[in-house]
């Protein structure tokens, strides 16, 4: 049983830390608390006490002039991703899993430095995401906590069929790793992903955008295939996320019990009503949509022609979040990025009609609920000491989250005074 905060104030051990927070948004309520002490032992928060207390022997971190929050949670990332611009066809046949692995070690460091201390990574290639999670957990790479999906599961000719658009004799042995046709094949692949180390499942029931030749509006997985994926994931105690642009794929996936819909581009009022009734989370991924739209408008040569046409047809698409929010759908923060710019999603969510307080909840408590963890998402006793701080007030200006000054993960400081802090890593 945890000791009361007042008792902890007099029983601190030499390894304990106390943070003096000038203002605390704890993730449990949107009302800030003034002048709070956060007591930490090893990697956990052991108490949150009013006023600035200094337990004997504890290290003091002075954030008395800052706003302190839980470490942010990005519920849709791809840390193994390389840049989405440039000659995609050439990159597909020249980049390897080794390139993705090397890039991801840089990506996870940037993500952690941005204040995102947890990610839900929805589809990595060649097992790199699973290996990266292991490396971070054992301390050989500095990065956020990771919940990973391994290879996303989809049909031949779908969003994750990397051979789509190539000549029949152009292939790579890893291109078909996520393909499954028929419910039995889907079940087997979901079980295989779990065996390999995935702790969630990602399916591709609709077409996509950066992929070649498929239609985002089309439902490409059958109801039987989607049902098989949902049942396999839940039987193994895993959450399941559905990539969904088209209304048909979205509505079927929601009815069959997926835990979240990613993107939601062509969802309508019926879709939002259904998601609210089923308690399905929506992750709007506005940042990637906006970046792709800007590129398609100003530098179309930087994308493949198929992607340009699909992106221009979609538009900047803030209204999907506006409509979902108005309908009362549960929303979690997710940028669909993986190279450190994740937090820029927040300002777009505010532009779409959410309040800064709601966005912070989406990036803390809601993310923890979606992942299914009671260890993250709040500054509270028993949670991991995943804590960030900004100089200003993010409830007044959400872009303060883009200027994180302090980052702690698991009781270790990775950023202080706006600069990275050296943390000694272990040999793998």
Rosetta blueprint (number, residue, H / E / L):
1 X L
2 X L
3 X L
4 X L
5 X H
6 X H
7 X H
8 X H
9 X L
10 X L
11 X L
12 X L
13 X L
14 X L
15 X L
16 X L
17 X E
18 X E
19 X E
20 X E
21 X E
22 X E
23 X E
24 X E
25 X E
26 X L
27 X L
28 X L
29 X L
30 X L
31 X L
32 X L
33 X E
34 X E
35 X E
36 X E
37 X E
38 X E
39 X E
40 X E
41 X E
42 X L
43 X L
44 X E
45 X E
46 X E
47 X E
48 X E
49 X E
50 X E
51 X L
52 X L
53 X L
54 X L
55 X L
56 X L
57 X L
58 X L
59 X E
60 X E
61 X E
62 X E
63 X E
64 X E
65 X E
66 X E
67 X E
68 X E
69 X E
70 X E
71 X L
72 X E
73 X E
74 X E
75 X E
76 X E
77 X E
78 X L
79 X L
80 X L
81 X L
82 X L
83 X L
84 X L
85 X L
86 X L
87 X L
88 X H
89 X H
90 X H
91 X H
92 X H
93 X H
94 X H
95 X L
96 X L
97 X H
98 X H
99 X H
100 X H
101 X H
102 X H
103 X H
104 X H
105 X H
106 X H
107 X H
108 X H
109 X H
110 X H
111 X H
112 X H
113 X H
114 X L
115 X L
116 X E
117 X E
118 X E
119 X E
120 X E
121 X E
122 X L
123 X L
124 X L
125 X L
126 X L
127 X L
128 X H
129 X H
130 X H
131 X H
132 X H
133 X H
134 X H
135 X H
136 X H
137 X H
138 X H
139 X L
140 X L
141 X L
142 X L
143 X L
144 X L
145 X E
146 X E
147 X E
148 X E
149 X L
150 X L
151 X L
152 X L
153 X E
154 X E
155 X L
156 X L
157 X L
158 X L
159 X L
160 X L
161 X L
162 X L
163 X L
164 X L
165 X L
166 X L
167 X L
168 X L
169 X L
170 X L
171 X L
172 X L
173 X L
174 X L
175 X L
176 X L
177 X L
178 X L
179 X E
180 X L
181 X L
182 X L
183 X H
184 X H
185 X H
186 X H
187 X H
188 X H
189 X H
190 X H
191 X H
192 X H
193 X H
194 X H
195 X H
196 X H
197 X L
198 X L
199 X L
200 X E
201 X E
202 X E
203 X E
204 X L
205 X L
206 X E
207 X L
208 X L
209 X L
210 X L
211 X L
212 X L
213 X L
214 X L
215 X L
216 X L
217 X L
218 X L
219 X E
220 X L
221 X L
222 X L
223 X H
224 X H
225 X H
226 X H
227 X H
228 X H
229 X H
230 X H
231 X H
232 X H
233 X H
234 X H
235 X H
236 X L
237 X L
238 X L
239 X E
240 X E
241 X E
242 X E
243 X E
244 X E
245 X L
246 X L
247 X H
248 X H
249 X H
250 X H
251 X H
252 X H
253 X H
254 X H
255 X H
256 X L
257 X L
258 X L
259 X L
260 X E
261 X E
262 X E
263 X E
264 X L
265 X L
266 X L
267 X L
268 X L
269 X H
270 X H
271 X H
272 X H
273 X H
274 X H
275 X H
276 X H
277 X H
278 X H
279 X L
280 X L
281 X E
282 X E
283 X E
284 X L
285 X L
286 X H
287 X H
288 X H
289 X H
290 X H
291 X H
292 X H
293 X H
294 X H
295 X H
296 X H
297 X H
298 X H
299 X L
300 X H
301 X H
302 X H
303 X L
304 X L
305 X H
306 X H
307 X H
308 X H
309 X H
310 X H
311 X H
312 X H
313 X H
314 X H
315 X L
316 X L
317 X L
318 X L
319 X H
320 X H
321 X H
322 X H
323 X H
324 X H
325 X H
326 X H
327 X L
328 X L
329 X L
330 X E
331 X E
332 X L
333 X L
334 X L
335 X L
336 X L
337 X E
338 X L
339 X L
340 X L
341 X L
342 X H
343 X H
344 X H
345 X H
346 X H
347 X H
348 X H
349 X H
350 X H
351 X H
352 X L
353 X L
354 X L
355 X L
356 X H
357 X H
358 X H
359 X H
360 X H
361 X H
362 X H
363 X L
364 X L
365 X H
366 X H
367 X H
368 X H
369 X H
370 X H
371 X H
372 X L
373 X L
374 X L
375 X L
376 X L
377 X L
378 X L
379 X L
380 X L
381 X L
382 X L
383 X L
384 X E
385 X L
386 X L
387 X E
388 X E
389 X E
390 X E
391 X L
392 X L
393 X L
394 X L
395 X L
396 X L
397 X L
398 X H
399 X H
400 X H
401 X H
402 X H
403 X H
404 X E
405 X E
406 X E
407 X E
408 X E
409 X E
410 X L
411 X L
412 X E
413 X E
414 X E
415 X E
416 X E
417 X L
418 X L
419 X E
420 X E
421 X L
422 X L
423 X L
424 X L
425 X L
426 X L
427 X L
428 X L
